Amino acid sequence: MVRKAKLVCKEGTHEVNGKCVKDATPEPLVCEKEQKLIKGVCTTLSTRIKVKTPYIDAYNSAISSWKNTDTNPLQNSASIKDKSKELANKAINDYLDKVVNENIYAELTSVGLDSLHNYRTTTLKIADKMLRQGEVYTTAVISGNSSEYKTGVKSASSTTFMLGASYGIKDDLTAGISIGSGKEHVSGYQSSELKGTSMYISPYIEKGFDENRLLWTSGISYEKINLDGERHISNGYDTYSFDIDVNSSMFSIYSQLSYEKDLTENVKWIPQTAVAYNVFDMGNIREKGIGGLSLDTKKQHATDLNIGQTIQFSKNVGNGILSTGLEMDYTHTFGKDNMTAYFNGSNNVFDLSRDNTNGKFGIGANIGYYSNGFDIKAGLKNSFRNSNNILNATIKVDYKY
């Protein structure tokens, strides 16, 4: 008796009554709403608790990121394996509070504009003299600037070195240029920080009226800031660190009017007013890893209005003139708005909280000595905005040919 050979079917088929028949195609797995198929399993896309949060935009961005990347930046905060639902809700809000209110990116516009203000103010101090035709004036300035903030970052500081040169085209017309470079530092919360350098250039022209008592100074300026550092965030459950690079530039057109009035032989009153139009341009920021944030390219337009006055005292001492001065001014900036960010993989953006104070009142003092073409002057100024201070110190050395 001859035995039949066993029928061997190909993959994807099986034997039915001595014949190979195609396997039935299984029905595709359809997940319910608010679920997603992950590795063959329908997974619920929720934190397993009903979250109550004042940071709804940031929360929606985190959930959207989870849906699109399969990684939950709030995973440990939302877990109820090690805590109650109430504590999980609190942990989520604590994390989102740090994202929104303690974010080192929040004050990048203010940090950039404060740096630009420092450079531009120094340029106007360089351009405070009208030269006679053919005269040449050279200047070197060292300046330090420290700013405090209420939200977003703790403080920012810069140390700059500037060189200036000006030339008397006519007795009532002077042209000049100032260039500078500096070191910048931004201190954030939870040991977050940014460090880097800045570069600045500003050509200007100065026109005199009324025997050069009235001076009109106008110019353009450009500053480039390159920063790198780290952003750290932790609420005790979810902890992340990110390497970051921030590149920004600022362009400004400015104009100032000042008038010098003799009160006595040795006392002068110098009122002034100025306006500047600024453009702040920041490149995009992309943090890598779970919980990372993205910030798209940002361009902001801001206008500064300034009004102030200086009382300058002078006295002949030795072979030169000793001068001291007191100055007060107020600056208001219009047009700044909040930075926006989103969790990687999300399309939901949210605002980063910043200090909304746009005005600052400054008071300062200076002392200088002029002799045989050399002029050395030191100044200290403190500006107040709410409870925050901006401290500026300068040392300026000039020589007139």
C-alpha angles and dihedrals in degrees: 000000000000115000118221115244113249111257111242114199126203123249110284093032136079137196120268118172093337095314133102110241127187116258115250114259109242118236111259114257109253115200124211124250113289089026132103132198106246118174091338095310128104104236123195111237100215137094089246090245134079101250122214110194140160088210096069096150093052091044092051089049091053092048091047089051090052092051093049101040103029089233122108114212088195096047099121094037092052096045115110094192091095102026145023125274090254092055091046090053090049092049091052092051091046091054093046090047089058091047093051104032104028101042119135090212093060097083100037091114092050092045091051095046092046089054091048091048090053093051094043094048089052090050090054090049088053089050096051096109130072111218129213118243111290096013120131124208124193127189140187120192134185114195137179125197129187124182131187125207134195100213138019097020134022100223147335130209139183138187115201139184120202137185124198137185131183136180132204106235091175133352089267100032127068129175125197148160135210128196129185148169132199150172118250130200131182121190117202137179124287091023093301112152146166127207132181150109139285133208125199140184132176130174115193143173129215126205124193129212135178094029088319094298090118112057125190113194121185132171150138127246137193128194131184122197125190117187135173134176143107138298116210127190132174138156095181093267107051115035125179139167126195134191109226141190123196123189121182139162135196132203123192139183112198141177132185135188121199132173127201116211124180111227093176135347091278103027127075131185115209116186117185143179130192142181130197133184113208134191116199115196122185127184121230122279123215120185116197126224140028112333092018120151131218128208119190125220108294129204121182131180117210134174125208123205118190135183125176149137140219130206108206123194123193136185135177109249121174110315094339148041124271114208134186129182145188121206137187129182144161125216127189123189121204127194106035115137137179125285113242128211141172137200112261112274094021131110093200112101126196135190123256111221117243138175103278094202107121100172131072134185117210134196125182149159135215139189128195146167128211125195135152095348095314120112123182121183135174125195140183125194134177121197122195129208112172105308094336127099133209110200120195129182126182139181115195129187120189136182126191121204 
